[in-house]
Amino acid sequence: MTNIGTFRVYAEKYLESNPYINTDLTFMVRQLQATENGLPIEIYVFSKEKGLKKFEEVAADIFDHLLAAVPYFDLEIFQSPSGSDMRGFVGRGND
């Protein structure tokens, strides 16, 4: 099994154990088509929470947890560079 496959299984198990996730409805963690920016992972689950504020808190907690777990699988998160990233890179010159 690959690192990404192991991470996907970990994410599924984490979500299955989350008391705020409705596992009776569609429940899926899957890899999407690879792009030049990496290999997207889609999380498709339903919350038991009906209120928007609580739903957003549940979603944020899930992503906080999974993003923190990524390094344990020897994986990295890709983020496109911003303007300030590029200014810092160009501003260093030829050190």
N, C-alpha and C positions, 0 to 999 in steps of 0.2 A: 504494500500500500504506500502511496506517496504522501508527502507532508500535507499537501492540500486536501487529499482524501481523508487523512486522519483528522485534520482541522474541521472538515465538513461534518464528520461523525461526531466530533466533540461538540460542535455547535448544535447539532440535532439533540444530543443527550442533554446539553445545558438547557435548551428550550423546552424539552419534554419535562424537565424537573422544575421549570419556572411556574409557580402557582398562578401567575397572571395570564398564562397562555392557554387558550382553548384548544386542546389536542383532539377534540371530537370533530373539529372542522378541518378544512384543508391545512396541511402542515407539511412544509417542504423547505429544505436547504439544498440548493443545487448550484453547480457551476454553469456559468453561461459561456458563450463563445469567447475565446481569447481575443484580445485586441492589442494594439500597439501600446496600450496603457496597462496591460496585465490581464489577469484572469478574474473576472467579476464573480462574486458569490452573491446569489439572491436568497434572501430569507423571506418566505411567504408563510405567515402565520396569522392567526386571529387572536386578539386580546379578549380576555373576559371582561375587561373594563369598558364601560360605555362612555364615560365622560372624557372629553378631549384632553383636559389637563392630566388626568391620571394615565390615559393612553400614551401621551407624549413622554411622561416620566418612565413608563414601562419600556418604551422604545429606546429612550436614551440610556437607561440602565443596561439593556441588552447590548447595545453597541459599545458602551463603555467597557463592559465585561469582555466582549469578543475582541475588541481592538487591543485590550490589555493582554489577552491570551495569545495573540498572533506570534510574538517573538518565541514563545515556548515551542512552537512548531517549526522554527527556523524559516519563517516566512517574513515578508515585509509588506507594508501598506504603501501603495503608490499614490502620490499626490502631485498634481501638476504644479510646476513652479509658478509663483506669483511674481508680480512686478518687483516687489521688494527683494525676493530671492535673487532675481536676475541682477538687480542693481548691486547687491552685495557681492555677487560673483564677479561682475565686471569691474567693480570698484577696487578689488584687491590688486589688480595689476599683475605684473610679472615678478612675484616675490620669489 
